[in-house]
């Protein structure tokens, strides 16, 4: 039976409201926030719903995905008292690629001072490259700027003098069909899309601080369908990749090994699961429900842990390979931060440290000062909160750009006024 189409949202539009929509393989998460000032937000409401119709971050059943998104949006509206009109959407998956490239432009301003418009032109120049017809650019992330041959410029060079401006960039690409399918599922729910953001970038805004990004850190976001790796150095994203092994496969292994339902496997994974057998202090027996009301089964924590550990090892071994592919694995002085729902299994941090050979910390959303702070201090909300913070930063950048243009216009008018007065004097 087809789902009843929801009526168009008619609530008042509030420019101070930001909404993050995390469309995961196992859950949909919506975070509603209000802007307090350019650095702070209040979390007003949370919406969660089981996710159906996705496989490893890719939409395979649009109808089910749309219903899941709509359920989460409605719960978020109810909890926040806000009518949601637009959202920032997170996107992930093992089809995401990171390509290193470069671009170069000439500065044609009369005063040779680099302006915001020049940076925008430089980024557009970087996008001109040959790609497969099924691939599109999600984001362009500058790594380093070079002015007239002078390199080592990692901050935006606006206001500096130059004739030739170059940039080394990382271009993030994804499949056109996957992005379009997800976008359609969102817009069918009668909301506009403010931005589409790579989920590892979004999560980094909520669980990493600027110092970690500067000295070097790797983040592993273990979701339901995919595990996403992002490597930061000197304050920018240096490398990103996705692997198709995550929490869902751990649950499936428990289902097959113990012959129980998926719901029961998920329950015992959360309540009794360990990612490392050696971390179990009291190896007691646990009772699990059999399929179709048969006699309950009994197993032990150590047996369950062996099942979980085998798959979690795969995740961290593949993550280690991707971190090495970044070519700066030895420069990650802040170690590794793990986040996402899959990071909550007891012993995950210890297993990660053993396999990756570096310090590992658990990443939870931090830096929030108002609203439902305690409610979102959990790795499962890392992407949702990060989407809101990323949107806030984007809005601030746009505002600053507008102010710069206004100031330039005022300055131009003032200069014109001075010359007019000089002419009158003569």
Secondary structure, DSSP 8 states (H G I E B T S, - for coil): ----------S---TTEEEEEEE-SSEEEEEEEEEEETTEEEEEEEEEEE--SEETTEES-HHHHHHHHHHHHHHHHHHHT----EEEEEE--TT-EEEEEEEEEE---TT-B--HHHHHHHHHHHT-----TTEEEEEEEEEEEEETTEEEE-S--TT-B-SEEEEEEEEEEEEHHHHHHHHHHHHTTT-EEEEEEEHHHHHHHHH--HHHHHH-EEEEEE-SS-EEEEEEETTEEEEEEEES-SHHHHHHHHHHHHT--HHHHHHHHHHH-BS-GGG-SS--EEEE--GGG---EEEEHHHHHHHHHHHHHHHHHHHHHHHHHTT-GGG-TT-EEEESGGGGSBTHHHHHHHHH-S-EEE-------EESTGGG-SGGGHHHHHHHHHHHHHHHHHHHHHHHHHHHHHHHHHHHHHHHHHHHH-
